């Protein structure tokens, strides 16, 4: 049967650079369509329900909601803007027929705008341009529109996509709650944007009477019903209680048994126990979900991203879901710290392994495998997690520590590959906005990290610099940029391509201060040590042998006694006057700690602390290992 236009539906993804206002815009659309009572108190950025999302101010997980306007159900997909969570963007765009491209009227398109827009264009989506923050000082909506259209052309948008974007532009202030067809028309509500969505964006073109084909794009989990597959019905209608055939990601009806080594296909069948559709911020149980709509399916054991639920009698296969490969890996190990068990409730290696392997079931953007001690760099062995960047990996670590885990992780390594006999490494596009008078220092910093300047613009007070830089060089760069720009520099980066290996370049040059004993830090000792560098601990902090307690002001590690006290004479009875002279210690976020540590160091992560330590804690064993490694290096 021919496809039928489902005019009562719209499937719309919201894409943008991080912090350009996607989630705030969704808040306003919910308000405008009656999701809340007039006097209801609602948390801002209601879709960022994950604790880390609210704290970091970014969207990590793609979310599905629906709103109803003029009798049309609009499925809205709020996607992450940060490139590290690109796997979320890539797959959920398959659920959409169109996209709202949100661009800041002051900043215009940014690096991650390029990232999300490229995927929307490749998916063939119609793009409605939304220029947000038009009330911001210095906003230039016309320039933002022109730059966005130029970017679409650069990314290979079709003539139809370009014409549509040119003719359909809405100007908004999500913070103030209004949308306008002209920046100066004075409208003070969101209805022009809703009218444009319903009147201009395409409806799904599919047949509810055809054989069933639903593809799972996201997997949720419930402690009551287990795994829940969330996806779009591309054809047919799925009904509660019916029997369906399950084709794993990339399988067809003819090859379904090949992956298991069988000579003949071995069909997998399951029964749909419950069905849900999205209803504003919640889910509503239903008897059926028809073609064009997005639904959640309960009862499919082992359901995974990319799986196709289809008719047992007329199975339909769909294109597999693919995502860009990971670019960085880190090894998780059970903690071997002398302080293990003091702050966390889960410290065993087996529990850590089981938890990470469960993560692998739900997180298509990560590759998680066990490694032995030798592959772990001489440690105790552990679980290697491959992801899309430092932020991507640190979000998982933060989740684990909040669940009560204690563990340790090694320095992240960039994933290289070899093609045609040439060694390749991931290359990033980096953008820096900084005061004009420090632009020269920025170019110098990037040059030391293997970066090459590709573009430079200046308006007299601020400079806009673009670089091509190996992912290896990104690590630790943010702090250097902030220090050189006195906190005024803004730094973004996103994966660009794999390019030729750039060779070795400068690593951390300053040595570490290493505690020589397991004691609490004492103010008197720290007062003498801070003259030699920067401290990472404060008086009263628990320290142990091999723990990194500071950074020297020169090269080479130094053993220090953090518990040394002053011999008291008759003239002095306390060291309180020393304590008030101490400079506050430097503290690290997870991302900063991962970027800071050297190859022979680890980050110890607990629910309450982030500590830096040497991999080998014993002073004598560490010295012997350094001698051995030096000999091996000379032989090589």
Residue pairs with C-beta under 8 A, 6 or more apart in sequence:
1 207
1 209
1 210
2 207
3 205
3 206
3 207
4 205
4 206
4 207
4 208
5 203
5 204
5 205
6 203
6 204
6 205
6 206
6 208
6 290
6 291
6 292
6 293
7 72
7 203
8 71
8 72
8 73
8 203
9 72
9 73
9 74
9 75
9 203
9 204
9 292
9 293
10 72
10 73
10 74
10 75
10 97
10 98
10 197
10 198
10 201
10 202
10 203
11 75
11 77
11 95
11 96
11 97
11 98
11 204
11 232
11 292
11 294
12 74
12 75
12 76
12 77
12 96
12 97
12 98
12 99
12 100
12 197
12 201
13 77
13 79
13 92
13 93
13 95
13 96
13 98
13 99
13 100
13 120
13 125
14 22
14 25
14 26
14 76
14 77
14 78
14 79
14 99
14 100
14 102
15 22
15 79
15 81
15 89
15 93
15 99
15 100
15 101
15 102
15 116
15 117
15 119
15 120
16 22
16 81
16 101
16 102
16 103
16 112
16 113
16 116
16 132
17 81
17 103
17 104
17 107
17 109
17 110
17 111
17 112
17 113
17 116
17 492
18 58
18 59
18 80
18 81
18 82
18 112
18 492
19 57
19 58
19 81
20 81
20 102
20 103
20 104
20 107
20 110
20 113
20 132
20 133
21 102
21 104
21 132
21 133
21 174
21 175
22 59
22 78
22 79
22 81
22 102
23 45
23 46
23 47
23 48
23 59
23 78
24 44
24 45
24 174
24 175
25 100
25 102
25 130
25 132
25 172
25 174
26 46
26 47
26 65
26 76
26 78
27 42
27 44
27 45
27 46
27 47
27 174
28 174
28 177
28 190
29 67
29 76
29 190
29 193
29 194
30 36
30 46
30 65
30 67
30 280
30 281
31 42
31 177
31 190
32 69
32 177
32 189
32 190
32 191
32 194
33 67
33 68
33 69
33 194
35 67
35 280
35 281
36 42
45 53
45 54
46 281
47 59
47 63
47 65
47 78
48 54
48 58
48 59
49 63
50 60
50 61
51 402
52 60
52 395
52 398
52 399
53 59
53 60
53 61
58 80
58 81
58 82
59 78
59 79
59 80
59 81
59 82
59 85
60 80
60 82
60 85
60 88
60 395
61 80
61 85
61 88
62 77
62 78
62 79
62 80
62 88
62 89
62 92
62 218
63 77
63 78
64 75
64 76
64 77
64 95
64 218
64 230
64 278
64 294
65 75
65 76
65 78
65 278
65 280
65 281
66 73
66 74
66 75
66 76
66 277
66 278
66 279
66 280
66 294
67 73
67 74
67 76
67 280
68 74
69 194
69 197
69 198
70 194
70 198
72 198
73 293
74 197
74 198
75 95
75 278
75 293
75 294
77 92
77 93
77 95
77 96
79 88
79 89
79 92
79 93
79 116
80 86
80 88
80 89
81 112
81 116
82 112
82 391
83 111
83 112
83 115
83 388
83 389
83 493
83 494
83 495
84 387
84 388
84 389
84 390
84 391
84 392
84 395
85 365
85 388
85 392
86 115
86 116
86 119
86 323
86 324
86 365
86 388
86 495
87 323
87 324
87 363
87 364
87 365
87 388
88 365
89 115
89 116
89 119
90 119
90 321
90 322
90 323
90 324
91 217
91 218
91 305
91 306
91 321
91 323
91 364
92 217
92 218
93 99
93 119
93 120
93 123
93 125
94 123
94 215
94 217
94 232
94 321
95 217
95 231
95 232
95 294
96 123
96 125
97 125
97 126
97 201
97 202
97 203
97 204
98 125
98 126
98 127
98 128
98 201
98 202
99 120
99 125
99 126
99 127
99 128
100 127
100 128
100 130
100 197
101 113
101 117
101 120
101 127
101 128
101 129
101 130
101 148
101 165
102 130
102 132
103 109
103 113
103 129
103 130
103 131
103 132
103 144
103 147
103 148
104 110
104 132
104 133
104 136
104 144
105 131
105 132
105 133
105 134
105 136
105 139
105 140
105 141
105 144
105 171
106 133
106 136
106 137
106 138
106 139
106 140
106 144
107 144
108 140
108 143
108 144
108 147
108 148
109 117
109 144
109 147
109 148
109 151
110 431
110 492
111 429
111 430
111 431
111 492
111 493
111 494
112 492
112 494
113 148
113 151
114 151
114 155
114 429
114 494
115 494
115 495
117 127
117 151
117 152
117 155
118 155
120 127
121 127
121 152
121 155
121 156
121 157
121 158
121 161
124 158
124 161
125 161
126 160
126 161
126 164
126 201
126 202
127 152
127 157
127 161
127 164
127 165
128 164
128 165
128 168
128 169
128 170
128 196
128 197
128 200
128 201
129 145
129 148
129 149
129 165
129 168
129 169
129 170
130 169
130 170
130 171
130 172
130 179
130 193
131 141
131 144
131 145
131 169
131 170
131 171
131 172
131 183
132 172
132 173
132 174
133 139
133 173
133 174
133 175
134 141
134 171
134 172
134 173
134 180
134 183
135 173
135 175
135 176
141 171
141 183
145 169
148 165
149 162
149 165
149 166
152 161
152 162
152 165
153 162
157 165
164 200
168 196
168 200
169 181
170 179
170 180
170 181
170 192
170 193
170 196
171 179
171 180
171 181
171 182
171 183
172 178
172 179
172 180
172 190
172 193
177 188
177 189
177 190
178 187
178 188
178 189
178 190
179 187
179 189
179 190
179 191
179 192
179 193
179 194
180 186
180 187
180 192
181 187
181 192
203 292
204 291
204 292
204 293
206 233
206 234
206 235
206 291
206 292
207 235
207 236
207 291
208 236
208 237
208 290
208 291
208 292
209 236
209 237
210 235
210 236
210 291
211 235
211 236
211 310
211 311
211 313
211 314
211 315
211 316
212 233
212 235
212 236
212 237
212 238
212 244
212 309
212 310
212 311
212 316
213 233
213 234
213 235
213 236
213 308
213 309
213 310
213 311
213 316
213 318
214 231
214 232
214 233
214 234
214 236
214 238
214 289
214 295
214 297
214 308
214 309
214 310
215 231
215 232
215 234
215 306
215 307
215 308
215 309
215 318
215 321
216 229
216 230
216 231
216 297
216 303
216 304
216 305
216 306
216 307
216 308
216 309
217 230
217 231
217 232
217 305
217 321
218 229
218 230
218 231
218 305
219 227
219 228
219 229
219 230
219 303
219 304
219 305
219 361
219 362
220 227
220 228
220 230
220 296
221 227
221 228
221 362
222 228
222 298
225 273
225 274
225 298
225 299
226 298
226 301
227 300
227 301
227 302
227 303
228 296
228 297
228 298
228 303
229 296
229 297
229 300
229 303
229 307
229 309
230 294
230 295
230 296
230 297
231 294
231 295
231 297
231 309
232 292
232 293
232 294
233 289
233 290
233 291
233 292
233 293
233 294
233 295
234 291
234 318
235 291
235 316
236 290
236 291
236 311
236 316
237 288
237 289
237 290
237 291
238 244
238 272
238 275
238 288
238 289
238 295
238 297
238 309
239 272
239 275
239 287
239 288
240 272
240 273
240 274
240 275
240 286
240 287
240 288
241 271
241 272
241 273
242 271
242 272
243 269
243 270
243 271
243 272
243 312
244 269
244 270
244 271
244 272
244 300
244 309
244 310
244 311
244 312
245 253
245 267
245 268
245 269
245 309
245 310
245 311
245 312
245 315
246 268
246 269
246 270
246 300
246 303
246 307
246 308
246 309
246 310
247 253
247 256
247 268
247 307
247 308
247 310
247 315
247 317
248 256
248 259
248 268
248 304
248 306
248 307
249 304
249 305
249 306
249 307
249 320
249 321
250 306
250 320
251 259
251 308
251 317
252 317
253 265
253 267
253 315
253 317
254 265
255 265
256 265
256 266
256 267
256 268
257 263
257 264
257 265
257 266
258 265
260 266
267 312
269 312
270 299
270 300
270 301
270 309
271 299
272 297
272 298
272 299
272 300
272 309
273 298
273 299
274 285
274 297
274 298
274 299
275 285
275 286
275 287
275 288
275 289
275 295
275 296
275 297
275 298
276 283
276 284
276 285
276 286
276 295
276 296
276 298
277 283
277 284
277 286
277 289
277 293
277 294
277 295
277 296
278 284
278 294
278 295
278 296
283 296
286 295
289 295
297 303
297 309
300 307
300 309
304 361
305 321
305 364
306 320
306 321
306 364
308 316
308 317
308 318
310 316
310 317
321 364
323 364
323 365
324 388
324 495
325 415
326 365
326 366
326 367
326 386
326 387
326 388
326 415
327 387
327 388
327 389
327 414
327 415
327 426
327 471
327 495
328 386
328 387
328 388
328 389
328 390
328 392
328 393
328 412
328 413
328 414
328 415
328 426
328 471
329 384
329 385
329 386
329 387
329 412
329 413
329 415
330 384
330 385
330 387
330 393
330 409
330 410
330 411
330 412
330 413
330 594
331 371
331 375
331 376
331 377
331 379
331 382
331 383
331 384
331 385
331 409
331 410
332 352
332 356
332 382
332 383
332 384
332 385
332 407
332 408
332 409
333 349
333 352
333 376
333 379
333 380
333 381
333 382
333 383
333 407
333 408
333 409
333 410
333 602
334 347
334 348
334 349
334 352
334 380
334 382
334 407
334 408
335 347
335 406
335 407
335 408
335 604
335 606
336 380
336 408
336 617
337 406
337 408
337 544
337 604
337 611
337 613
338 518
338 544
338 545
338 617
339 542
339 544
339 604
339 606
340 347
340 406
341 347
341 406
342 542
342 606
343 406
343 606
343 607
343 608
343 609
344 401
344 404
344 405
344 406
344 606
344 607
345 404
345 607
346 352
346 355
346 403
346 404
346 405
346 406
347 405
347 406
349 380
349 382
351 405
352 382
352 383
352 400
352 405
352 407
353 370
353 383
355 400
355 403
355 405
356 368
356 383
356 385
357 368
357 383
359 366
359 368
359 396
360 366
360 367
360 368
363 396
365 387
365 388
365 392
366 385
366 386
366 387
366 392
366 396
367 385
367 386
368 383
368 384
368 385
368 386
369 383
369 384
370 381
370 382
370 383
370 384
371 381
371 382
371 383
371 384
372 381
373 379
373 380
373 381
375 381
375 384
376 382
376 384
376 410
377 410
377 599
377 615
378 615
378 625
379 410
379 602
379 615
385 393
385 396
386 415
387 393
387 396
388 495
389 471
389 495
390 412
390 474
390 475
390 591
390 594
390 595
391 591
393 412
393 594
394 589
394 590
394 591
394 594
397 407
397 409
397 590
397 605
398 590
400 407
400 605
401 605
401 606
401 607
402 607
404 607
405 605
405 607
406 604
406 605
406 606
406 607
407 605
408 602
408 603
408 604
408 605
408 613
409 594
409 602
409 603
409 605
410 602
410 615
411 594
411 597
411 598
411 599
411 601
412 475
412 594
414 425
414 426
414 470
414 471
414 472
415 426
416 423
416 424
416 425
416 501
417 423
417 424
417 498
418 424
419 498
422 500
422 501
423 500
423 501
424 498
424 499
424 500
424 501
425 470
425 471
425 472
425 498
425 499
425 500
425 501
425 502
426 470
426 471
426 495
426 497
426 498
427 468
427 469
427 470
427 471
427 495
427 496
427 497
427 498
427 499
428 468
428 469
428 470
428 471
428 474
428 493
428 494
428 495
428 496
429 454
429 466
429 467
429 468
429 493
429 494
429 495
429 496
430 446
430 451
430 466
430 467
430 468
430 469
430 474
430 477
430 491
430 492
430 493
431 464
431 465
431 466
431 467
431 491
431 492
431 493
432 442
432 446
432 463
432 464
432 465
432 467
432 481
432 489
432 490
432 491
433 462
433 463
433 464
433 465
433 489
433 490
434 442
434 462
434 463
434 465
434 481
434 485
434 488
434 489
434 490
435 461
435 462
435 463
435 485
435 488
435 489
436 458
436 460
436 461
436 462
436 463
438 484
438 485
438 486
438 489
439 456
439 458
439 463
439 465
441 484
441 485
442 463
442 465
442 481
442 484
442 485
442 489
443 453
443 465
445 477
445 480
445 481
445 484
446 452
446 453
446 465
446 467
446 469
446 473
446 477
448 505
448 506
449 469
449 470
449 473
449 474
449 477
449 505
449 506
450 469
450 470
450 472
450 473
450 502
450 503
450 505
451 467
451 468
451 469
451 470
451 473
452 467
452 468
452 469
453 465
453 466
453 467
454 466
454 467
454 468
455 464
455 465
455 466
456 463
456 464
456 465
456 466
457 463
457 464
458 464
468 496
468 499
469 493
470 499
470 502
471 495
472 502
472 505
473 502
473 505
474 493
475 594
475 595
476 508
476 595
476 596
477 491
477 595
478 491
478 592
478 595
479 592
479 595
481 489
481 491
482 489
482 491
507 598
508 596
508 598
509 555
510 533
510 551
510 552
510 553
510 554
510 555
511 551
511 552
511 554
511 555
511 556
511 557
511 558
512 548
512 550
512 551
512 552
512 557
512 558
512 598
512 601
512 612
512 614
513 529
513 532
513 533
513 535
513 548
513 549
513 550
513 551
513 552
513 557
513 558
513 560
514 546
514 547
514 548
514 549
514 557
514 558
514 559
514 560
514 614
514 619
515 543
515 544
515 545
515 546
515 547
515 548
515 549
515 559
515 560
515 561
515 562
516 545
516 559
516 560
516 561
516 619
517 543
517 544
517 545
517 561
517 562
517 563
518 543
518 544
518 545
519 543
519 562
519 563
520 540
520 541
520 542
520 543
520 563
521 537
521 538
521 539
521 540
521 541
521 543
521 549
521 562
521 563
522 539
522 562
522 563
522 564
522 565
522 575
523 539
523 575
523 576
523 578
523 579
523 582
524 564
524 565
524 566
524 575
524 578
525 560
525 561
525 562
525 563
525 564
525 565
526 535
526 537
526 538
526 539
526 562
526 582
527 578
527 579
527 581
527 582
528 564
529 535
529 549
529 550
529 560
529 562
530 550
530 582
530 583
532 550
532 552
532 553
532 558
533 550
533 551
533 552
533 553
534 550
534 551
534 553
534 583
534 585
534 586
535 549
535 550
535 582
535 583
535 585
535 586
536 548
536 549
536 550
536 551
536 585
536 586
536 587
536 588
536 612
537 543
537 549
537 550
537 562
537 585
538 582
538 584
538 585
539 579
539 582
543 549
543 562
543 563
544 613
544 617
545 617
545 618
545 619
546 613
546 614
546 616
546 617
546 618
546 619
546 622
547 611
547 612
547 613
547 614
547 617
548 597
548 601
548 611
548 612
548 613
548 614
549 560
549 562
550 560
550 585
551 586
552 558
559 619
565 575
566 572
566 575
566 578
587 610
588 596
588 610
588 612
589 610
590 603
590 605
590 610
593 603
593 610
593 612
594 603
596 612
597 603
597 612
600 614
600 615
600 616
601 612
601 613
601 614
601 615
602 612
602 613
602 614
602 615
603 610
603 611
603 612
603 613
604 610
604 611
604 612
604 613
614 622
616 622
616 625
